[in-house]
């Protein structure tokens, strides 16, 4: 996506297309996207993030903000007016927005203003397009013809290809080219060890919580042992969509195994440790998640001295980066219960332990995926537009 935006900027020296990047309905992933866009393109664009994660009030420092979160409509309108003024000396705007009804209204307002008011070209980018485009398609159909270009980006394109929507046939596929350097540095699931994690009776096949607990019990010695660098493991476990299950697992893991637990869902991020059994709440964080994990290690001695089990559902199964290899923070273990059956989602889940880490993995400490043959009746995977059906949507 960054490469595509860079090319569009370079190819239009006179009239810079205004990029709109639509992300999943997930504030933490949106923040990660915004940070990376700023790092790569902040010298060319002024970045506005359309969400309600942080409150922002217009003031005299508005034009000096690094990234402007949740900007008021009138403040952005003012910026657009200044940008299109004769001899304007400010950067073109770039918008990153969550794909929900609250932010869609703002996005469509700005597109109308740019196209109708300033005759300005607009480029649309749908990150995780098998969710962001398909779930908001009806809103976008009247606007597709108004945009100069539309780019769909996803690691799991099959739902798009299977949708049979007429406009999908107009998109030109551009698959990622795997270079020799890519093969050497990038770890994928073929580089990992699959472990048939526990021998539970078939009657337990529909209970992800039981599978997670029994996996930790069966392989306790592996999970509890320190790594060769002296650090302790961080283990991803994909639970159900219900926050009550995340709480149950965190409390059970802390009580039965004396491991730390971190739950991630629509209510925020909660850390459970021996000295904080009732949890420490982080309502929102302004760093990438991998940097937040590093912060926990540096700030809370208990986190660095025991294994940490990261629990969640939709907030941890797609897009979010857990690896921070330059600080030797690499996730080597992931537990995938049998309730996750759909191939696109399995691919996304496996991506949480992938990345440019292959050259940093000790050959004696392979990344391990704890899963089993998909048998039995699995519960519904639940809604895909948010993390938990019982929690409010991010705005």
C-alpha positions in Angstrom: 0.0 0.0 0.0 2.8 2.4 0.9 4.5 1.7 -2.4 1.2 2.3 -4.3 0.7 5.7 -2.5 4.3 6.7 -3.2 3.9 5.9 -6.9 0.7 7.9 -7.1 2.3 10.9 -5.5 5.3 10.7 -7.9 3.1 10.3 -11.0 1.0 13.4 -10.2 3.4 16.2 -9.7 0.8 19.0 -10.2 -2.4 17.6 -8.7 -1.7 15.2 -5.8 -4.4 12.6 -5.4 -5.8 12.6 -1.8 -5.4 9.1 -0.3 -8.2 7.5 1.8 -7.1 4.3 3.6 -9.9 2.2 5.0 -8.9 -0.1 7.8 -10.8 -2.8 9.7 -13.1 -1.8 12.6 -10.2 -2.2 15.0 -8.6 0.9 16.6 -5.3 -0.8 17.5 -4.7 -2.0 13.9 -5.7 1.4 12.6 -3.1 3.0 14.9 -0.5 0.6 13.6 -1.3 1.5 10.0 -1.3 5.2 10.8 2.2 5.0 12.5 3.7 3.1 9.6 2.2 5.5 7.0 3.6 8.4 8.9 7.1 6.8 9.1 7.1 6.2 5.4 5.1 9.2 4.0 5.0 11.7 6.8 7.4 14.0 4.9 4.9 14.2 2.0 1.4 14.1 3.7 -0.5 15.4 6.7 -2.1 12.4 8.3 -5.6 12.5 9.8 -7.0 9.4 11.6 -10.8 9.2 11.7 -11.7 7.3 14.8 -12.9 8.1 18.3 -9.9 6.5 20.1 -8.6 9.8 21.4 -10.5 13.0 21.9 -9.0 16.0 20.0 -10.0 19.6 20.3 -9.0 22.2 17.7 -6.4 24.7 18.9 -3.5 26.7 17.6 -1.2 23.6 17.5 -3.5 21.8 15.0 -1.2 22.3 12.0 1.9 21.2 14.0 0.4 17.8 15.1 2.4 14.8 14.0 -0.8 12.7 13.5 -4.2 14.2 14.1 -6.6 11.7 15.8 -10.4 12.2 15.6 -10.2 15.7 14.1 -13.4 17.8 14.1 -15.0 18.1 10.7 -14.7 21.9 10.7 -10.9 21.7 11.4 -10.4 19.3 8.4 -12.6 21.5 6.2 -10.4 24.4 7.1 -7.2 22.4 6.3 -8.6 21.4 2.9 -9.4 25.0 2.2 -5.9 26.1 3.0 -4.4 23.2 1.0 -6.3 24.2 -2.1 -5.6 27.9 -1.8 -3.3 29.6 -4.3 0.4 29.1 -3.4 -0.5 26.8 -0.6 2.6 25.7 1.4 1.1 22.8 3.4 1.2 19.1 2.8 -1.7 17.3 1.1 -3.9 15.5 3.5 -4.0 11.7 3.9 -6.9 10.0 5.7 -7.0 6.7 7.6 -10.4 5.6 8.8 -12.1 2.7 10.5 -14.7 0.9 8.4 -17.8 1.6 10.4 -20.9 3.8 9.9 -19.6 6.6 12.2 -16.4 7.1 10.2 -17.9 6.3 6.8 -20.1 9.4 7.1 -17.0 11.6 7.6 -15.1 9.9 4.7 -17.9 10.4 2.3 -18.3 14.0 3.4 -14.6 14.7 2.7 -14.8 12.9 -0.7 -17.8 15.0 -1.7 -16.0 18.1 -0.6 -12.8 17.3 -2.5 -14.4 16.1 -5.7 -17.3 18.6 -5.9 -15.7 21.6 -4.1 -12.1 21.4 -5.3 -12.2 19.1 -8.3 -9.4 17.2 -6.5 -8.6 13.5 -7.4 -9.1 10.9 -4.7 -7.5 7.5 -4.4 -9.1 4.8 -2.3 -7.2 2.0 -0.5 -8.9 -0.8 1.3 -6.6 -2.6 3.8 -7.7 -6.1 4.7 -10.1 -5.7 1.8 -11.9 -9.0 2.3 -13.4 -7.3 5.3 -13.3 -3.6 4.8 -14.6 -3.6 1.2 -17.1 -6.5 1.4 -18.7 -5.2 4.6 -19.1 -1.6 3.4 -19.6 -2.3 -0.3 -23.2 -0.9 -0.5 -22.0 2.4 0.9 -19.2 2.6 -1.6 -20.9 1.6 -4.9 -22.2 5.2 -5.6 -18.7 6.6 -4.9 -16.4 4.2 -6.9 -16.8 6.1 -10.1 -15.8 9.3 -8.4 -12.3 8.0 -7.4 -9.3 8.1 -9.6 -8.1 4.7 -8.4 -9.2 2.0 -6.0 -6.8 -0.6 -4.5 -7.8 -3.7 -2.6 -5.1 -5.1 -0.3 -5.4 -8.4 1.6 -3.5 -11.6 2.3 -6.7 -13.6 1.9 -8.4 -12.6 -1.3 -10.6 -15.7 -1.7 -13.7 -14.1 -0.2 -13.4 -11.2 -2.7 -13.0 -13.6 -5.6 -16.0 -15.7 -4.4 -18.2 -12.7 -3.9 -19.4 -12.6 -7.6 -19.8 -8.8 -7.4 -19.5 -7.3 -10.9 -17.0 -4.7 -10.0 -14.5 -7.2 -8.6 -13.8 -8.3 -12.2 -12.4 -4.8 -13.0 -9.6 -5.1 -10.5 -6.2 -6.1 -11.7 -4.4 -8.6 -9.4 -0.9 -7.8 -8.3 0.5 -10.7 -6.3 3.5 -10.2 -4.0 6.7 -11.3 -5.7 8.8 -13.6 -3.4 12.4 -12.8 -3.8 15.4 -14.8 -2.5 15.8 -12.3 0.3 12.1 -12.7 1.2 12.6 -16.5 1.4 15.7 -16.1 3.6 14.3 -13.6 6.1 10.5 -14.2 6.2 9.1 -16.9 8.3 5.8 -18.5 7.3 3.8 -21.5 8.6 6.0 -23.9 6.5 8.9 -23.0 8.7 7.2 -24.0 11.9 6.5 -27.1 13.8 2.9 -28.3 14.1 2.0 -29.9 17.4 -1.2 -32.0 17.9 -1.6 -30.2 21.1 -3.9 -32.4 23.3 -5.8 -35.7 23.2 -9.2 -34.5 24.3 -12.3 -36.6 23.8 -14.4 -35.6 20.8 -17.1 -34.3 23.2 -14.7 -31.4 24.0 -14.2 -30.5 20.4 -16.5 -27.5 20.6 -14.9 -26.0 23.7 -12.0 -23.7 22.9 -11.4 -22.8 26.5 -10.8 -26.5 27.4 -8.4 -26.9 24.5 -6.4 -23.9 25.5 -6.1 -25.0 29.2 -5.3 -28.6 28.3 -2.7 -27.5 25.8 -1.0 -25.4 28.5 -1.2 -28.4 30.9 0.0 -31.0 28.4 3.0 -28.9 27.3 3.6 -27.1 30.6 7.3 -27.9 30.8 7.9 -26.4 27.4 5.9 -23.2 28.0 7.4 -22.7 31.5 11.0 -23.1 30.5 13.0 -19.9 29.7 14.3 -19.4 26.2 18.0 -19.5 25.3 18.2 -15.7 25.7 16.9 -16.0 29.3 13.5 -14.5 28.5 10.2 -16.2 29.0 7.7 -17.1 26.3 4.8 -15.1 25.1 2.1 -17.4 23.8 -0.9 -16.4 21.7 -4.2 -18.3 22.3 -7.2 -17.6 20.2 -10.3 -17.8 22.4 -14.0 -17.2 21.6 -15.6 -13.8 20.9 -16.9 -13.5 24.4 -15.1 -11.4 27.0 -16.4 -13.6 29.8 -14.3 -16.4 28.3 -11.2 -14.2 28.1 -11.7 -13.4 31.8 -12.2 -17.1 32.7 -9.1 -18.1 30.9 -6.9 -15.3 32.3 -7.9 -16.2 35.9 -7.5 -19.9 35.3 -4.1 -19.5 33.7 -2.9 -17.3 36.6 -4.3 -19.6 39.3 -3.4 -23.0 37.8 -0.1 -22.3 36.0 1.1 -19.0 37.6 1.6 -17.6 34.1 0.8 -14.0 33.4 -2.2 -13.3 31.1 -3.1 -10.4 28.8 -6.6 -10.1 27.4 -7.4 -8.0 24.4 -10.9 -7.2 23.4 -13.3 -4.3 22.9 -13.2 -3.3 26.6 -9.5 -2.6 26.3 -6.3 -4.5 27.3 -6.0 -6.1 30.7 -2.9 -7.5 32.3 -3.3 -10.2 35.0 -0.2 -10.9 37.2 0.3 -12.5 40.6 0.5 -9.0 42.3 -2.4 -7.7 40.2 -4.9 -10.7 40.0 -7.8 -8.2 39.4 -5.9 -6.8 36.3 -4.3 -3.6 35.2 -6.5 -1.9 32.6 -5.0 -0.2 29.6 -8.1 1.4 27.9 -6.1 2.4 24.8 -2.4 2.6 23.8 -0.7 4.9 21.4 2.1 2.6 20.3 2.2 -0.4 18.1 1.2 -3.6 20.0 4.7 -5.1 19.7 6.1 -2.0 21.3 3.5 -2.2 24.0 4.6 -5.8 24.8 8.2 -4.5 25.1 6.9 -1.7 27.4 5.3 -4.3 29.7 8.6 -6.2 29.9 10.4 -3.1 30.8 7.8 -1.7 33.2 6.5 -4.7 35.1 9.2 -7.1 36.4 6.6 -9.9 36.8 5.9 -9.8 33.1 9.6 -10.4 32.2 10.0 -13.1 34.8 7.1 -15.4 33.8 5.5 -16.7 30.6 2.7 -14.4 29.2 -0.4 -15.9 27.5 -2.1 -13.4 25.1 -5.8 -14.0 24.9 -8.4 -12.6 22.5 -10.4 -13.2 19.4 -10.9 -10.7 16.6 -8.4 -8.2 18.1 -5.5 -10.6 17.8 -6.2 -12.8 14.7 -5.6 -10.3 11.9 -3.2 -7.6 11.0 -1.6 -6.7 14.4 2.1 -7.2 14.6 3.4 -9.0 17.7 7.0 -9.4 16.7 9.7 -6.9 17.6 12.8 -8.8 16.5 15.3 -5.9 17.0 14.5 -6.2 20.7 14.5 -10.0 20.6 10.7 -10.0 21.1 9.5 -13.0 19.0 6.3 -15.0 19.5 7.2 -18.7 19.2 4.0 -20.4 20.2 0.4 -20.0 19.1 -2.6 -22.1 20.2 -5.4 -22.4 17.6 -8.5 -24.3 18.9 -10.7 -26.2 16.5 -13.5 -23.6 16.5 -11.5 -21.7 13.9 -12.2 -23.6 10.6 -12.5 -21.2 7.8 -9.3 -21.2 5.6 -9.0 -17.3 5.2 -9.2 -16.8 9.0 -6.7 -19.6 9.6 -4.3 -18.0 7.2 -4.7 -14.7 9.1 -4.2 -16.3 12.5 -1.0 -18.1 11.3 0.2 -14.7 10.1 0.5 -13.6 13.8 3.7 -15.8 14.2 5.1 -14.9 10.8 7.2 -12.0 9.7 10.8 -11.0 9.1 12.1 -13.1 11.9 13.4 -16.3 10.3 17.0 -15.3 10.5 16.6 -14.4 14.2 15.1 -17.8 15.3 17.4 -20.2 17.1 17.2 -23.5 15.2 16.7 -25.3 18.5 13.6 -23.1 19.2 11.3 -23.5 16.3 8.0 -21.6 16.2 5.3 -24.1 17.2 1.6 -24.1 16.2 -0.6 -26.0 18.6 -3.6 -27.3 16.6 -5.4 -30.5 15.7 -7.4 -32.0 12.8 -10.7 -30.1 12.4 -13.2 -32.5 13.8 -16.5 -32.2 15.6 -19.0 -29.4 15.6 -17.5 -26.0 16.1 -19.4 -23.0 17.5 -20.2 -20.0 15.3 -17.3 -17.8 14.6 -19.6 -14.9 15.4 -19.9 -11.5 13.9 -17.0 -10.3 11.8 -17.5 -6.6 12.0 -16.4 -6.3 15.6 -14.6 -8.3 18.3 -17.4 -9.2 20.6 -21.1 -9.1 20.0 -21.7 -8.0 23.6 -19.4 -5.0 23.4 -19.8 -1.6 21.7 -18.3 -1.1 18.3 -15.2 1.0 18.1 -15.9 4.5 16.7 
